[in-house]
Amino acid sequence: MNSIISTGLTHIVSRETLEPDSDFSCRIFVPIVGIDEGSTTETSNGSLLCYMKI
């Protein structure tokens, strides 16, 4: 998918969570630098903040 839309990463946000006290679940995929799947950080969660403000 990243090659189709010409980006190096994909950030996924879901309202479905494993923990009952969590509101969101986030994962990041950056295969261009060898990260097939990883937990997100403050920087990558900037898009989540924008979503929550809407």
Residue pairs with C-beta under 8 A, 6 or more apart in sequence:
1 10
2 8
2 9
2 10
2 29
2 31
2 32
8 30
8 32
8 33
9 28
9 29
9 30
9 32
9 44
10 28
10 29
10 30
11 26
11 27
11 28
11 29
11 40
11 44
11 47
12 26
12 27
12 28
12 29
13 24
13 25
13 26
13 47
13 48
13 51
14 24
14 25
14 26
15 23
15 24
15 25
16 25
17 23
17 24
17 25
18 25
24 48
26 39
26 40
26 44
26 45
26 48
27 37
27 38
27 39
27 40
28 35
28 37
28 38
28 39
28 40
28 44
29 35
29 36
29 37
29 38
30 38
40 48
